[in-house]
């Protein structure tokens, strides 16, 4: 009996084609890595030299005293997240090689919850933030520096505070799963930033990770790791990063406004103003610079008439930025009785101006 070979099936040819394509892509990726002169270990090491470990306030239950920052200028400017760790007059910064510097808080962008620190360094290894067209709306430049879903990345941070000296920060390998608007909460309060963030498939929602660097396989900075937040819709912890173009906008907005004295020193004279005279109740101070979230508004008060609401985040008084409860009180104390009072708040990701009318006379020490 004669036998004959069966013709190749389409499935077999498809499998062979898939194997060839996969091998080709892997070879291209390998050649690309070689062309850029970096193995994953070298990429991580290069990135780690531009990441710092920060130590400040905290150390009590649920409030870690450490986080991470990113060097963005040879002179020692550092971007990180705005958090309770920075609520201290003494912030300690440790570089990859173990050198230690005292850090100064230059200012903050409350909308992006981004802070800028400075250390007295020279010729420090750093990432260069992308140049942006600040004259154009943020939406028009939203694609600047963005990377697409599926991009392989490394997350570099001092998670769990395990790197205390010249030990290298921890590295996690992952993929950018998508780019979505941030809708998240911290406790009872909505996160003020509602722009797009990168969602990651690695677990970066850890103590100490906030402010870390997200880099691609070439070692380029693509984002900054966000703080621990839960998704508003599901309540699950989010692993996300603020894209580098938003980091650049926040950094330049802080430098453009100059050093915010309210973050460093109080007004020279005058007692803190009693916010109860306006009908405003802020979230109690856990530390010196707790963000000025509105806890409640008293019915029939000046603030209620002006449209202030619970969960509003105060960011300015009469056009001057404030980043803490004490800053709000000192800023109001500096106004004369009867002066107009206008506050700027972030509500549901947008900016809202509220006119409170003339400043009520203080009846004495609050």
C-alpha positions in Angstrom: 0.0 0.0 0.0 1.4 3.4 -0.9 1.4 6.1 1.6 1.7 9.8 1.1 2.6 12.7 3.4 -0.2 14.9 4.5 0.1 18.5 3.5 1.2 21.0 6.1 -1.8 22.4 8.0 -2.4 26.1 8.4 -2.1 25.7 12.2 1.4 24.3 11.8 2.5 27.0 9.5 1.0 29.6 11.9 3.0 28.2 14.8 6.2 28.3 12.8 5.5 31.9 11.8 4.8 32.9 15.4 8.0 31.2 16.5 10.0 33.1 13.8 8.4 36.5 14.7 8.9 35.9 18.4 12.6 35.0 17.9 13.0 38.1 15.7 11.5 40.4 18.2 13.6 39.0 21.0 16.7 39.4 18.8 15.9 43.0 18.1 15.3 43.7 21.8 18.6 42.1 22.7 20.5 44.0 19.9 18.8 47.2 21.1 19.9 46.7 24.6 23.5 45.9 23.4 23.4 48.9 21.1 22.5 51.1 24.0 25.3 49.5 26.0 23.1 48.5 29.0 22.2 45.2 30.5 19.2 45.3 32.9 21.6 45.3 35.8 23.5 48.3 34.3 20.2 50.1 33.6 19.1 49.7 37.2 22.5 50.8 38.6 22.5 53.9 36.4 19.0 54.8 37.6 19.7 54.1 41.2 22.4 56.8 41.2 19.7 59.3 40.4 17.3 58.2 43.1 17.6 59.3 46.8 16.2 58.0 50.1 14.4 60.5 52.2 13.8 60.4 56.0 11.6 62.8 57.9 8.5 62.9 60.1 6.4 59.9 61.0 7.4 56.7 62.6 4.0 56.1 64.2 1.3 53.5 63.2 0.4 54.1 59.5 2.8 57.0 59.0 6.2 55.8 57.8 9.1 58.2 58.3 10.7 57.5 54.9 10.0 57.7 51.2 12.0 58.2 47.9 13.0 61.1 45.7 14.4 61.7 42.2 17.4 64.0 41.5 16.4 66.3 38.6 19.3 68.9 38.6 23.1 68.7 39.1 22.7 71.3 41.8 20.6 69.0 44.0 16.9 69.6 43.2 14.7 66.6 44.1 11.1 65.9 43.1 9.1 63.6 45.4 5.5 63.2 46.5 3.9 65.7 49.0 3.4 63.6 52.2 3.6 63.7 55.9 7.2 62.5 55.7 8.1 66.1 54.7 6.2 67.6 57.7 9.5 68.1 59.5 12.1 70.8 59.9 14.8 68.2 59.5 14.6 66.1 56.3 17.5 63.7 55.7 18.5 62.8 52.2 20.8 59.8 51.5 22.4 59.3 48.0 23.1 56.0 46.3 26.8 56.2 47.4 25.8 56.8 51.1 26.4 60.5 51.2 24.0 62.3 53.5 22.6 65.8 53.1 20.0 67.9 54.9 17.2 68.7 52.5 15.2 71.9 52.3 11.6 72.0 51.1 11.4 74.6 48.3 7.7 74.3 47.7 4.8 72.1 46.6 2.3 71.6 43.8 -0.8 70.6 45.8 -2.8 69.6 42.7 -0.3 67.0 41.6 0.8 66.3 45.3 4.3 66.9 44.2 7.1 68.5 46.3 10.5 69.9 45.4 13.4 69.6 47.8 17.0 71.0 47.5 20.3 69.7 48.9 23.6 71.5 48.8 25.3 69.3 46.1 27.3 70.0 42.9 27.6 67.9 39.7 25.2 65.3 41.0 23.9 62.6 38.7 20.4 63.5 37.7 17.5 63.0 35.2 16.8 65.8 32.9 13.1 66.6 32.8 11.5 67.2 29.4 11.1 70.7 28.0 7.5 71.6 27.7 5.5 74.4 26.1 4.2 76.1 29.2 2.3 78.6 27.1 0.1 75.8 25.7 -2.6 74.1 27.7 -1.6 71.0 29.6 -3.9 68.9 27.4 -2.1 70.1 24.2 1.3 68.8 25.5 -0.1 65.8 27.3 1.7 63.4 25.0 5.1 64.9 25.7 7.3 62.2 27.2 4.5 59.6 27.4 5.1 55.9 26.7 2.6 53.4 25.5 0.9 50.5 27.3 3.0 47.3 27.1 6.3 49.2 27.7 8.6 47.3 30.0 9.8 49.4 33.0 11.8 49.3 36.2 10.4 50.9 39.4 13.3 52.1 41.6 12.4 53.0 45.2 13.3 52.6 48.9 10.3 50.3 49.5 10.0 49.2 53.1 13.1 51.3 53.9 15.5 48.5 53.5 18.3 50.6 51.9 19.5 52.9 54.7 23.1 53.7 53.6 25.0 53.0 50.5 22.8 50.1 49.6 21.1 50.4 46.2 17.4 51.1 46.2 15.1 48.2 45.4 14.1 47.5 41.7 10.9 46.0 40.5 10.4 44.9 36.9 7.0 45.4 35.3 4.9 46.6 32.4 2.7 49.7 31.9 -0.7 48.2 31.8 -2.6 51.3 30.7 -3.0 55.1 30.9 -6.1 56.2 32.8 -7.4 59.2 34.7 -6.7 58.9 38.4 -9.8 58.5 40.5 -8.6 57.6 44.0 -9.0 58.3 47.7 -6.8 58.5 50.7 -9.1 57.7 53.6 -12.2 59.9 53.2 -10.5 62.4 50.9 -10.4 62.4 47.1 -7.0 62.7 45.5 -6.8 66.2 44.0 -5.1 65.1 40.8 -7.5 63.8 38.1 -5.2 63.7 35.1 -3.8 60.6 33.5 -1.5 58.2 35.2 0.3 55.0 34.3 -1.2 51.8 35.8 1.5 49.3 36.6 1.4 45.5 36.8 4.1 45.5 39.6 3.2 46.2 43.3 4.5 49.7 44.0 1.9 50.6 46.5 4.3 49.9 49.4 5.6 52.0 52.3 8.6 54.0 51.1 7.9 53.6 47.3 6.2 56.9 46.9 8.4 59.4 44.9 10.5 56.6 43.3 11.6 56.6 39.7 9.9 54.7 36.9 12.4 54.1 34.0 12.2 52.2 30.7 14.7 49.6 29.6 16.9 52.3 28.1 17.2 54.0 31.5 15.0 57.0 30.6 12.8 58.5 33.3 9.1 58.0 32.3 7.4 58.7 35.6 7.3 59.1 39.4 5.8 56.5 41.6 2.6 57.7 43.4 1.6 57.4 47.0 -0.6 54.8 48.5 -4.1 55.3 47.3 -7.2 53.2 46.8 -9.4 53.3 43.7 -12.6 55.2 44.3 -14.7 52.7 42.4 -13.3 49.5 43.8 -11.4 50.3 46.9 -8.3 48.3 45.8 -4.8 49.7 46.2 -3.5 51.3 43.1 0.0 50.8 41.6 0.5 53.9 39.5 3.0 56.5 38.4 2.7 60.2 37.5 3.9 60.6 33.8 7.2 62.5 33.5 5.6 65.4 31.6 3.3 66.1 34.6 6.3 65.8 36.9 8.0 68.4 34.8 5.0 70.7 34.9 4.7 70.4 38.7 8.5 71.0 39.2 8.5 74.1 37.0 5.3 75.5 38.6 7.0 75.3 42.0 10.2 76.9 40.8 8.2 79.6 38.9 6.4 80.5 42.1 9.7 80.6 44.0 10.3 79.4 47.5 7.0 79.3 49.4 7.8 80.9 52.8 4.7 79.3 54.3 6.5 75.9 54.0 9.4 77.1 56.0 8.6 80.0 58.4 5.4 81.5 59.8 4.4 85.2 59.5 6.6 87.3 61.7 3.8 88.6 63.9 0.2 87.9 64.7 -1.5 84.9 66.2 -2.9 82.2 64.0 -6.3 83.2 62.8 -9.3 81.4 64.2 -10.9 79.6 61.1 -14.1 79.1 63.1 -14.9 82.8 62.5 -15.3 81.9 58.8 -17.1 78.6 59.6 -14.3 76.4 58.3 -13.2 73.2 60.1 -10.0 71.7 58.7 -8.8 68.2 59.1 -6.9 68.1 62.5 -3.1 68.4 62.3 -1.4 65.0 62.6 2.0 66.7 62.0 3.2 70.3 61.4 2.2 70.5 57.8 -0.9 68.4 57.3 -2.5 69.4 54.0 -5.4 71.8 54.6 -8.4 69.6 53.7 -11.8 70.9 54.8 -13.4 68.5 57.2 -16.7 70.4 57.5 -18.4 73.7 57.0 -20.7 75.2 59.6 -24.3 75.9 58.5 -25.1 79.5 58.0 -21.4 80.6 58.1 -19.5 82.9 55.8 -17.8 79.8 54.3 -21.1 78.1 53.6 -22.4 81.2 51.9 -19.3 81.3 49.7 -19.8 77.7 48.6 -17.0 75.9 50.4 -17.6 72.2 50.9 -16.2 69.3 52.9 -13.3 67.6 51.2 -12.2 70.8 49.5 -8.4 71.2 49.5 -7.3 74.8 50.2 -4.4 75.8 48.0 -4.3 79.6 48.1 -5.5 82.5 50.2 -5.8 85.8 48.2 -3.6 84.3 45.5 -0.8 83.2 47.7 -0.2 79.5 48.0 -0.8 77.6 51.2 0.2 74.0 51.9 -0.8 73.4 55.5 -3.3 74.2 58.2 -0.9 76.6 59.9 -0.1 78.3 56.6 -3.8 79.1 56.1 -4.1 80.5 59.6 -0.9 82.6 59.3 -1.9 83.9 55.9 -5.3 85.0 57.2 -3.7 86.5 60.3 -1.6 88.7 58.0 -4.7 90.3 56.5 -6.2 93.4 58.2 -9.7 93.1 59.6 -12.2 93.9 56.8 -9.8 93.0 54.0 -11.4 90.9 51.2 -10.8 87.2 51.6 -10.7 84.9 48.6 -9.6 81.2 48.8 -8.7 78.8 46.0 -9.6 75.2 46.4 -9.2 72.0 44.5 -12.5 70.1 44.2 -13.1 67.0 42.1 -9.8 67.7 40.2 -10.8 71.2 39.3 -9.9 74.7 40.6 -12.7 76.6 42.3 -12.5 80.2 43.6 -14.6 81.2 46.6 -15.1 84.8 47.7 -15.7 85.0 51.5 -16.1 88.7 51.7 -14.5 91.0 54.3 -12.3 89.3 56.9 -14.2 89.0 60.3 -12.6 90.7 63.3 -10.9 88.2 65.5 -12.2 88.2 69.1 -8.8 87.3 70.6 -6.6 84.3 70.8 -8.3 81.2 69.3 
